[in-house]
Amino acid sequence: MTTVGSGSSLVKRCVHEAVFEAASAMERCVDTARQGLEESERRSTVIARRMALGDARIALDKRAPTLRTEFPTQVEHAVSEALRESREEAKQPQRPHAKITEDSLSLLADAEVTQFVEASRLQQGVLPMVEHVLSRLDTLISSAMGLPVVRPDLNPFRPDVLCRALLQAIDRQPEDPELRSLWVKHMTRTFGHELNRLYKLLADHLEAEGVQEARYRLKLTAVGGGGGGGGGAARGKGKGAGGAGGSGAGGPGGGGSGGAGSGYGGPGGPGGPGGGGPGGGGGFGGGAGGGSGGPGGGDGSGSGGGRDGAGSSQRRRPFPHMSRLARAKTAVSHDVVHDFLYQPQWIAEHDEPLPEGYYEAVQKETAALYRQPREEAFDESGWARWQDAHRAISPVDRPPRDVDVQAPLPERDWGAHASAQNRARTLMALKAKARKVSEVLGLDAVRTLVSQVAGDRRVLAPVREAFVALEPALMRMALADPRFFGSDEHPARRLVESVAQRSFKFNDEFSEEFESFMAPVRATVRELSDQNEVAERDFSERLQALQTQWKAQDDEDAVQHQRGLQSIHFAQERQALADKIAWEFSLRSDLPGVPGVVVDFLFQDWSLVIAHAQLTDKRGQLDPGGYLAVVTDLLWSVKRDAALKQPARLFEVVPSLLQTLRRGLDMLGKDPEESEPFFTALMRYHDPVLRLRRRRSAIDAEASGFTPLDAGDSSLLPPTEPVPIEVPKPKAAEQPWLGRHELTVAGFEEALADADTTMGAPLVDAEEAADAEEPAEASVTLPPGETAMRAFAPTEPVTVRAAPPASEGAALGGTPAAGTEPAAAAAEPAPVFQPGAAAENPEAADEDEALARRRAELARLRQGDWVDLLSHGKWRRAQLLWTSDNGALFMFVSRGGQPHTMTRRTCEKLMKLRQLRIVDAGAVVDKAMRQVADQAAVAREARRNGQLDEQDEADVHDHDHDHA
């Protein structure tokens, strides 16, 4: 039975990547579908068809934000469900998919048939575009899931799974099925390209993590020949005579293989006449494995590997002699450990009882171990001197301590298990109890992996000491379950990984918080290592107890940061609704002729006011606060010609209009000084008409309020200002707007204080400098009425497409005109490198390259990743809790639930100053396993080149352990 490791950190990381990429993939699919629908509508000559395409395009524009939010959720659900099904399917042999017949389709409802047809059509359009990279991903993901062979049907990212997620996201939209079908049709090609891009990303990630491709299982047809064997397994149906100790000759025919000897003695026999095959032999007994090829044949394949007639192309991995298996210092090659842990079929194919010679070697090794002089105790005075010398160094600059499995640990922390001699004696006692080769390999695998983990300098030294002290308990577990380290779901491995991952919460081993974390860990390690026998339940119970304590601490911290997270989420929801309201404003018939400053206010500030009122309304009002109704009066009041025709109405409207505008901005949380430039500009439009109205107050006709003012009086008005030729369209905000209170709760205020105190003068990166040099574009600076908080959070420096009129620009302090597009924080392209320019200015080229690296590092950040952040002069270990969909905002949380929210550009500036450093907190056990795999690959390559034999590899292995 094969167990699918769907809980593997590599698989989980792939799931996170797929979910993370889903939103942007959907956005590109929607953009392409919108263009395709528009083009099809333009070309269509059938009126009904053209109307349907137009309706589909309008509906798609309306549902685009919802699709962008819904698709990642559906991807996560579909992939998780596929992983769950994979765990069940992996227990059964691979079966061909059942064919859909007309009888089975007749049992489905019409809607189900339509859905099936759409899914089939979508998959048919996608598969040709992903076929090549999909086969590569199948082999890698099968290996990452712990499958011995490639199972494309168990790939949780296979096209039918993601196509189903897309269709489910679309089907959830309340539109006609015909319109949704048109969406799918025009998305198919782009969706195929997005899948191809995702598959390549996942495959590259798995290869970078050291995952090796799984094998395809081939079914071979038996063709004559046979082998016999005394102690080994005979293959084929030929005749063969077995000799003592596993010798045998292959029978005549197609060339058989001698059986692999399972004893401690003789060589394999020769291959039979005919096709010629090498004899088997060898095995763990230490006998010779070199039978010769039979007459008349060429090279064959077998377990032993022929020397005269043929060299085996598939010989067994080199296993050490029994005397080396019996050593206290592990002498098993990484090659063997890797195959033992990674291949689920290893025990069934290779395991065998241990010979008597092994136990004799164990006794000799144990006796020699007890004859050794007592080791020196842990150097407490040296440790105290090290503490005094390094305590004052900042945690991020402090050199990590080395931890060696062959060296003693502090006895006050780890008791009897602090002694390296005691741990070695425990190992030899367990090796004496072993009955099979797999049990011995399990013990050596534990020591190998513990040695790798102890050398992982990403983990604080006291935590690595805990893993070394836990070694006796892990070895007792290996005696009962030799391959437990190969299962990422085993409680013992989960305990090691969970403690390591939790330790990434701390960056200073001298801090009180870290000591409070280590105290229960030490108690757990000593309890487990003191037991004479351990089982899965023991590790599971201890892990659950630790996780309960950690959860209680996290719940306390969550109370603090949850307020900030809720504030950010509400601001994001409010901004999304405001963008929608602004788009609806752009479609109003009374918008043409409105000055740009008012249009900007309507699109940016007032849409936020209306969105805030609607989201916070508890009574279900259609227009809470009357903020939507006042828009009509606002637009009318700033049109001079219309106001001159009805001056009395302007007198009546202006007071209540201004009162409603100020009330709405106060409700939103806008500082009065932030809004004052707008009201100053608004007064410029109202005041001249009001002054003319007062001059005409003596005219009798004025009583009606509908008599126009004389045209001659309009000469007293200032000249009209130009209005936009075309109705401007609003641009979606790159990041949500937050009020002062929301900024404080979300941790913006602290990040701003750090930026002000540590950065000095504002930093200008290469891209900003390039923008400043453009003659046709003007960089907007901080207006006099703006506060530093306002400038920092919602509006970073933007680029205006055309300079605003002088009067409006002076009144608004440089507020961008309507329709301008802010610089896309997340979508900014990486600098384009030009060899000539780099040669002329190498410093600028280096800065561009450094900026590109920083942006790439930020783009790889995912929720749960750790960073070291310099805050108020102290280095804090903070975890990424949230990031906006477009990567423009980041919220980190440090000790005590303290939030730190900042823009992408602020992160880049802090990274440039080395005050924000991304922490490598990848899975510790997985890294140890990869190191074993890498060293095994190096050994295989050396053997292939004839540079290393089994003895040399064992010696190198010993050397690696001595210098871990």
N, C-alpha and C positions, 0 to 999 in steps of 0.2 A: 504494500500500500504506500502511495506517495502522498506526502503532506505538503500542501501549497503554503508557502510562507507569505501570505498576503499581508501579514503584519510587519514585514521587513521594512526597515527604515528606508531602503532604496525604493521599494515599491511605494511606500507612503510619500516619499519625495516626488516620485513620478506623478502620483495622483495630485499632489499640491501644484506641480507645474502645469498639469493639464487644466486644473480648475483656474489657475492664475491666468493662463493664456486664453481661456474661453471668452472672457469679456471682450478683449481686443479682437479676437477672431470673429465674434458675432458682429462687432462694429464694422469690420471690413466687409463681411458678407452683406450687411444691410446697405452699406454705401454702394457696393457693386450692384445689388438687386435694385436699388433705387435708380441708378443710372440705366440699367437694363430695361426696367419698366418704362422709364421716360422715353428711351430710344424706341422701344417697341410701340409705345403709344403714338409717337410721332410718325412712325412708318406705316402704322395700320390704316387700311382704307375702309375697314368695316366699322361702322359707327358703334355697334354694340360692343365689339371687341375693344375699340379704343376707350370707351367709357369704363369697361371692366378694368383695363390696365391702369387708367387714371385713378379709379377707386382704390385699386390695390396699392398704388404708389402713395396716395394720401394716407391710407390706413397704415402702411408701413412706416411713414414718417411719424405718425401718431404713436405707434407701438414700439418704436426703436429703443427708447430708454428702458422700457419694461423688458424687451428681449435681451438687452445687454445685461440686465440684472438677473433675469431668469435663467439664461443659458448656463452660467457657471454652476448654479444650483442643480440643474438637471444633469450636467456632466458628472458632478460629484456623486449624485444619487445613482446614475447609471453605472459608473465605474465601480462603486462600492457594491452594488448588486451583482455585477459581473464577477467581482472577487469572491463574493459569498458563493455564487454558483460554481466558481472554479474549485473551491475547496471540496464541494460535493462531487463534481465531475472528475477530479483528479483521482478519486478512489476507484473509478471505473476505467476500463480500457477505452481508448479513443474509438468512437463510433461515427460512421458517416451520418451526415444530417439527413433527416427524413425528408423525402420529397413531398412537395405540396401537390395534391391531386385535386381534380375537379370535385370529387366527393367531399374532400375535407373543406374545400372552399364553400361548398353549398351549405355547410353548417354554420358559417360565419355570417354575422349581420352585414348589411351593406356598408356601414361605417367602417367595420373592421376590414372588409375587403378593400375599401378605398385606402385605408391606412396601410395595409399590406402592400398594395400596388405602389403607393407613394414611397414607402420604405425601400422596396425593391428597385424602383427607378432611381432613387437617390444613391443607393449603393452601387448600381451599375454605372452611374456617372462618376462616382468617386474612385472606385477600385482601380481603373487604369492609371490614375494619377499617383497612387500610393503603393502600387504593387511592389516596386523594387525596395523601397525603404521599409515597407511593412515586413518583408521577409527577414530583413536584418533585425528589426525590432522584435520579431517573434522569437528569434534565437536568444536574444539578450534578456528579454523579460522572462522567458521560460527559465533561464539560468538564475535570474534574480529571485524568482519565486521558488527556487529549490527543486525544480523538475529535472529529472535525469536526461530527458529527451525533449525535443522541441514539440510543443503542443500549441499550435496556432489557435485552436478552438478555445484555449484557456487564457489567451491574451486579453486582459480586461480593457485594453484600449483599441481592440479590433474595430474596423469600420462600422460594423452593424451596431455596436454599442453606442458609438458617438453619433451615428446617424439617428439612432433612436432618441438620443438626448436632444438633438436639434429639432426633430419632429415634435417631441413632447413640449419643448419650449414654445414652438410655434402654435401647437394645438391649444395651448392654454390661453391664447389671445382671443378675446371675444369678437372675432370677425367672421365673416362668411367663409365657409370651407373653400369656395372658389377663389377667394382672394388669397387665402393662405396657400393654396396650391400654386398660385402664381409666384408667391414669395419663394417657395421651395425651388421652383423651376429656375428662377433667376439667381438663386444662391448656390446652386449645385456646383458649378465650376469653381467658384471662389472657395467654397467649403472644402472641395478636394485639395486645392492648393494649401489651405490652412491645415488640413490633416497631414499632408506631406511635410509641412514645416514642423508641426508638432511631433510627428514620428521621428524626424531627424534630430530634433532637440532632445527627445527622450533617449534615443539610441546613443547620441554623443555623450549624454550625461552618464548613462550606464557604463559605457566604455571608459570614460574618464574616472569612474569609481572602481575600475579594475574588474568589472564583470566579464566573464568569458562566455562565449557563445555555447549554448547547449547543442547536443548532437541530434541529428535526425536518426530515427530508428529504421533500419533497413531489414526487410524480410528476405532471407537468402534461401534458395532452393537447394535441398540436399543433393549432392552429386557424388555417389560412390565414395570410395576411400573410407578408411576408418582408422581408429587408433585404439589401442588397448592400454591398459595401465593397471599396475598393481594398486598403488595408493592413490593415483590421480583419477580424474574423471575421463572416461573414454568418450570419444566423439565419433560420430558416424556409425555405420553398421558393419564394418569390416571385422575380420578376426584379429585378435591380438592376444599375446601372452604377457601377463604381468609378472614382473620380477619383484623381488623383495625391495622394499624401500621406494616403490613408485617407478620402477623401470618397465618399459613396455615398447613393443614395436608396432608401428602402424601396419594394418593389413594391406593387401594389394588393392589397387583401384585408382581412385583419383588422388591418392596421396593423403594419408591421415596424419593426425598429430598424436604423439604420445601423450599420455595423461600427465598432468602436473603432479609431482610427488608431494604427498602430504606428510611423509615421514621425515626422519632426520638424516636419511642416508642417501641411497645410490643415485646414479645419473639416469637421465632419460634414455630410452632406447632409440634406435634409428627409425627413420620414416620408411614406410613400405615402398615397394617398387611400383612404378607407374608414374603418377604425377609428382611424387617426391614431396615429402613434408618433413619439417624438423621434428625431432623428438621432444617430448615434454620433459619435465623434471624440475629439479630445484625445489621451489616452494619455500616455506618458512623453516624447513628442517635443516637448511644449510647445505644440502647436497648439490652436486653439479647439475647444471641445467642445460647441457649442450649436446643433445643427440645430433647425429649427422643426417643429412638428407639422403633419401634412398636413391637407388640407381635409376637412371632414365628420366629423372625429373629435374625441375628447376627449383627456384626459391619457393618456399612455402611459408606458412605462418603457424605459429604455435606458441605455447607458453614458454618453452625453454629457449628457443633461438638456436638454430643450427649453425655450426661453424664451417664444416667442410662443404656440405651440399648447399646450404642457404642460410642467410642471416634472417632471423625473424623480424617482420615489420611491425608486429604487435606484441612484443614481449612484455612481460609483467614489469611493473614498477620495481626498481631495486629496493629490496627490503634488507635491513641490517641483520647481521648475524644475531643469534639468540643472546650471545654474551653482551652485545651492545644494547639490546632491548632491556637487559637486566640492570643497566647502569642507573645510578642516582642522578647523574647529569644527563639530560635528555640527549640521545644520540640518533634519534629518528629524523630523517631528512624532512624538510618542509614539503617536499614533493609528496611524500607518503601521507603526512598530516593533512595536506590540502585535499588529496583524493579521498581520504578516510572521512573527512567532515563534509565534503561537498557532494559526494556521490552516494545517494540513498541506497543503491544496490551493492555497496562495497561489502557489507557483512555477508550478504547472501552469496557473493561470488568468491570472496577471498578468505573469510574467517576460518579458523581451524584451531584445534586444541594445542596447548603449549606442550612441548616435549620435556622430558625429564632434565635434559641438559640446561634448560632455561632456569629451573629452580635451583640447580647447583650453582649457576652463575649468580643468582639473586643472593644466595647464602654467602658466597664469597664477597660480593659487593657490600652486603650489610655488615659483615664482620669487619671489613676494611673501614667502613664508615664509623663504626664504634671504636676502632683503634685510633682514630684521628684525635689529636689534642683538642681540648675544649676551645671553641672559638672565642675571640675577644668580644666582650660585651659592647653594646652600642655606646659610642663616644658622647656622653652627655655634655661634657665640658666643651667639646668641639661644636656640638649642636648649639649650645648657649652662645658661643662666640659668633657662630654664623647668624643667629637671630639678632644679636646686637649690631652686627655689621650691615644687615640687610633690612631691618625693620623700618629705617628711615627712608629707604628708597621707595619711590612710587610703585604700586603693584604692577603697572604695565611695563616698567623698565627693570623690574627686579629679575635677575636670572633665576630660572627654575632649578629646584634641587633634583639631583639624580636619585632614583630608587632602583635597587638591584635585588633580584630574587635570591642572589647568593650572599647577600649581606644582611647583618642583623638589623632589626627595627627597634624603636624605643620600647623597652619592656613595660614601662608604666602605662603605655597605651594598648599593647597587644598581648601582654602576659607571656605564656609559654610559647605562643606562636611567633613571638618576635625573633626567636632563634632560628637561623637558617639551618643549623644542624638538626634541630627538632623537626623542621618541615621536611628535610631530606629523609630522616628516619621514618616519618609517617609515609612518605612516598614508597620507600622500600618495603615497609610492612604491607602496604596495599598491593604492591607488585607480587609479593609472596602469596597473596590470596587470589590473584588472578588465575583464571582457568583457560582463557582463550586469548588469542592474539589481539582481538578487538579491545579487550579490557586493558591490556598493556598500552596499546596505542591511544586509548582514551585518556589514560593517566598522563602519557607524554604530551598529548595534545593540550591538556589543561596547563601543564607547566610551560609549554611553548607559548600559548596565548596569554597567560598571566605575565610572562616575561615581556611580551609585546606591549601589553597594556601598561605595565609598570614603566616602560620607556616612553609612553605617550606624554610629552611635556605640555600638552594643552591642558591636562588635568592637574590640579594642585597636588603637591607632593603628599600631604596627609591622606588624600583619597586614594592615591596609587599605593600607599602603604597598606591601606585597608584591603585592597585587592590581593596584595601579596599575603597578608595575614589570613585572608579567606581561602587561600590555596588548599589547605587540608580538607576543608568541607567540600570544595569543588572536586577534589580528587576522589573523595568518598562517593560523591554523586556520579563521577565518571565510571567507577567500578560497577555501579548498578545500571547506568545508562551511558555507555561509552561515547555515543555521538551527540550528547545533549547540547554541546556548544554549537553544533551545526543547525539547531532549531532555534529561530529567533523568538519562538513562543514559549520556550522552556523557562520555568520560574527562576532557575539558577542564573541563566544568562540574562534574563530580564532584571534580576536584582543588580547584577553588575552594571548593566547599561543604565538602569534607572538612577542608581546612585551617581554614576558619572554625569548623566545629563542634569541631574539636580545640582551637582557641584558647579556647573557652569553659571549658576546664579551668583556665584561669588568670585571675586578676583583677588582677594587678599586673605592669605592663610592666617594672618595675625589678627584679623578682625573678630570682634565678639560674635557677630552674626554667623560667621563661618564656624566658630567653635560650637555654637548652639546647634548647628547642622551636623557636625561631626560626632557629637556626644552619643546620640542614638545609633548612628552608623557603627561606631566602635562597639557598642553593646551588642548590636545584632551580629557583627562579625565574630566576636568572641563566643557568643552563644552557639553559633553554628559550628565553629571550628572545634569547640570543646566536646561536641557530640561524637560518639563512637560510630554511629550510623546516621545517615541523613537520607531523606526522601524528598520528592518534589514538594510534598505538602509543607515541609519545614521551610523551604525557601519561599514558597507562596505565602505562608502565614506571616513571615518576617517582612516580606515586601509589602504586603497589604497593611501591616502595622505602620511601616514607614510612610507609605503613601497617605494613610489617614492623617498622620501628623502634618505632612506637607500640605494636604488639602486644607486643613484648618488654618494654617498660616496663609495660604493663598487666598482663602475666603476673607480673611481680615484685610489683606492688601487690596482685594477686589473692591471693597467698599470705597476705598479712596479713588482708585483709578476708574471705577465704573462710571462715576459722575462725569469725568472727563471724556470717556468713551461715548456715553450717551449724548453729551453735548456735541461731540463731533458728528455722530450719526444723525442727530436732529438737524445740525447745520447742513449736512450733506443732503438729507431729504428735503429740507427747505430750499436749498439751492436748486435741486432738480425740479421742484415745483415752480420755483421762480423762473427758471429758464423756460419752462413750458408756458408760463403766463406771459413772459416777455415775447415769446414767439406769437402768441395770440394777439398781443398788442400790435405787433408788426403788421397784422392783417387788417387792422381797423381802417375804415374808410376815411375817418377824420384825422388820420396821422399825417398825410401829405401837407406840407406847408408849416409844420411845427419846427421851431428852431432845434438845432442839434443838442443844445444843452438840456432841453426839456426831454428830448427823446432819450438821451443818456440816462437822465434821472429816472425816467419811466422804466427803461429796460433793466437798470442796475439796482437802484435803491427801492423804488416803489413796488416793483415786482416781488422783492424780498418782503416788504411790509405785508402785501396781500397774502403771500405764501405763509408767512408766520401767523397771521390772523386765522387763516383757514386751518392750519395744523393744530393750533392751540384752542380753537373754538370747541366748546363742550355742549353747545345747544343746537348744533346742526343748522346754523343760519346760512342762507344763501350768500350773503355779503356781510360777514362779521365786521363790525366797525364802520361800515359804509366806505371802505377804502377803494373798492372797485368802482362805485358810482361816481366818486369825485374825479375820476380820470376824464370823464367827458367835459366837465367844467374846466379842468386844468388845460386841456388841449384847446378848447375854445378861447380861453382867456388870453393865450399868448399869440393868437392870430390877430394882427392889428386891424386888418380890414373888417373882420367880423366884429371885433370889440367896438370899433368906431360906429358901427351901425346900431349897436345896443349898449350905449354907455351906462344906462341905468342898471342893466343886468350885471355889468361888471362891478358896479358899486355894491350890488347885493351879494354877488358870488364871492368876491375876494376875501372878506373876513372869515367866512366859514371855510373857504378853501384853504387858507393859510393855517387855520386852527386844526383842520383835519390832517393836513400834511405834517405839521409838527407833532401832533398826537400820535400819528402812525410811526414816525421816526423814533419818537421816545419809546413807544411800545417795542420797537425792534431792538432798541439798545444803542442807537446811534448817538455819538457825542454831538452836542449842539454845534461845537466849532467845526465838526466835519461837514455838517449840512449848511453852514452859513454861506459858503460861496454860491450854492444853488439858489438860496433865497435872495441873495444880492442880485444875481442875474435875473431871477423872476421879477424882482421889483423894477428892473430896468424895462421890462416889457409892460408892466401894469401902470407905472407911475405917470408916464406922459399922457395916457388916455384919461387917467383919473384927474390930472391937472386940467386938461381941456374940459372935462366934465364940470369941474368946479367953476371955470370961467363962464360956462354957458348956463349956469344955474338960474340966471334971471330971465331966461327966454321962456315964454309961456308954453311953447310947443314941447318943451323938454319934459313937462309933467307926464306925458304919456310914456316916456322912456323908449319910444320906438322911432323918434325922429332922428335921422342921421345928423351928425355935426357937419358944419359947412366944410367944403373941401379946402377953402382958404385957410381955415384954422389948422389943418393938418401940417401946414408949413412950420408950425411950432414944434412938431414932433422931430426927434432925431431921425437920421436916415435909417431906412430898413436894413437889416442885416441879411446876408444871403442865407437861404435855406437849402438843404440838400436837394440836388436835382432828382435823385431817386430815393424812394423810401428805404432807409437803412434796415438791415436785418440784424437781429441780435446774435451774439456769439455765446455759445455755452461757456460758462465760467470754468477755468482750469482747476479752481479749488473753491470750496465753499467759503462764504463770508461768515465771520464770527464777530459778535459784539465783545465789548471789553470784558464783561463777566464771563462769557464763554471762553475767551482767550485765556483768562486766568485759570479757570477750572481745567481746561485742556492742557495746561502747562506751557502755553506760548510765552507767558510773561517770564517764566524762569529761563526759557531758551533765549528770549530776547536779552535778558540781563546778562547771560553768559556771552552772547554775541557782542554786546556793547562793551563789556569789561575785558574781553580777551582779544577782540579783533582790532580795536582801535579804528583806524580809517576803514571805510567800506572797501571790500575787496572787489576788483573788477576782473572777471575772467576774460578769456580770449574772445568768446562770442559776444559779450557785452561791448568790448572794445571795438570789435568789428562793426557792430550795430551803430556805435557812436560815430564811426567814420563815414557812414553812408550819408551822402548829401541830401537825399530825398526823404530821409526819415529823421524824426526828432525823438530823442529819448526823454520820457516824461520824468520829471524830478518831483520831490516831495513838495506839495504846495504849502504856503505859510499856515493855513488853517488846519493842516493835518497833524495828527499826533504820531509819535514814533511807533506806538502799538498798532495804529491803523495801517501805517505804511508797511510794517513788517508782516502782518498776518495775511490780509486778504488780497493785497495788490502789490506784487513785486514789480520792479521796473518793467514797463511795457514799451512796445514800439508802435508809434502812431503812423498810419499810412499817409495821412496828409495833415499838415499843420492846421489847427483850428483858427478861425478868425481871431484877429488880435483882441477885439473887445471881449469875446467869449473866453478866450484863453486867459486874459487878465482877470476876468471875474471869477473864473473857476480855478485859478491857480494851476492851470495845465491839465485839467481833466480831459481825457481823450474824447474825441468826438464820437458821435454815434456811428455804429457800424465798424469801428476799429476792432482789430483782432489782437488780444493780448498774446504775448509770446508764450507759446505752448511749452510749459515747463517740462512735461513728460515726453513730449513728442519732438523736442529739439533734436535735429540730426547731429550725429557725432561729427567732429571737425573733419573736413576733407584734407587729406595730406597731399601736398604737392611737392615733389622732390626739389624743384627749383626754388620755391619759397623757403623750404627747410634749409637749403644750402645758404641762402642769403641771411636767414635769421634762425640759427639753430636753437637759440633760447626759446623763441616762440614755438618752434616745432616741438621741443621737449615739453613745454607747458601744455600744448594741445594734446600731446600723447598722455600726459598725466591727467588732464581733465577727462579724456576719453576713458582712462582706466577707472577714475573715480565714479564716473557715471555708470560704467559697466558693473562695478561692485554694488552700487546702489540698486541697479536694476535686478541684481540677483538676490537681493534681500527678500525674505519671505517672513510671514507671520511666525513668531517663535524664535527667530534668529536673535543672537546676542551681539551687543556692542559694548565697548568701553567708552564712556562719555565723561569728559571733564566738565563738571558742574559746580559752580561756586568754589573753584580751586580744589575740588576733591574728585578723584576718579571713581565713577559709579559704574557698576555692571548693570546694563539696562537691556530689556528684551523688547523686540518689535511687537507691539500689540495690534497695530492697525496701520494700513496704508490705503490711501485713496486709490480708486480704480485706475486713474491715469498716472499714478506715481508722483503726484505733486505734493502730497502731504504725508508725513510719517509721525506716528505716535509711539514713543518708547515709554516703558515703565521700569523704574528702578526700585530699589529697596523701599519697603513701606507703601508701595502702590503709588509712588510719586510719578505723575505723568510728565513727559517731555515731548511736546509736539513742535515740529519744525517743518519748514518747507524744504523741498529738494535742494534748492540753491543754498540754503543755510547748511544743510548736511554737507554739501560739496565744500563749502568754505571751512567748516570745522574739520573735514577730512584733510583738506590742504594744510591746515595748521597742526595736523596730527592730534587733534583734540576729540576726534570721533574715530574710533578704530573698530573695524568689524572683527568679531571673534570667530575663529573656526571651532564650531561646536558640533561637528558631525559625529555620527555614531562611533563610539569608542571600540566596541567589539567588532563592528564591521570593518573598521580601519585595521584592527589587528589581523582579521581574517584576510583582508586584502594584502597586507604585508606578507603573510604566509604564502599567499598565491603568487605574489610578485617574486619572492625569493625562490619559490618552486619553479617558476618560469625561467628564471636565470639559471637554475641548476639544470633544467632540461636542455636549455640551449647550450650550456657548457658540455653536457654529456654528448649532445648531438655533434658538437665540434671536436669531441675526443679530448677535451681539456679537463675533464673531471670524471673520476670514477666514484663508486659508492664510498670507498674508504676516504677519499679526499673530501667528498661532500660532508660526511660525518665529522671530519676534522674541522671543516669550515663552520659547520653548525655549532660545534663546541666553542669555536673561537667567537662566534656571534654572541653566544650566551655569556661568555666570559667578559665581553666588552659591551654588554647591553646598556 
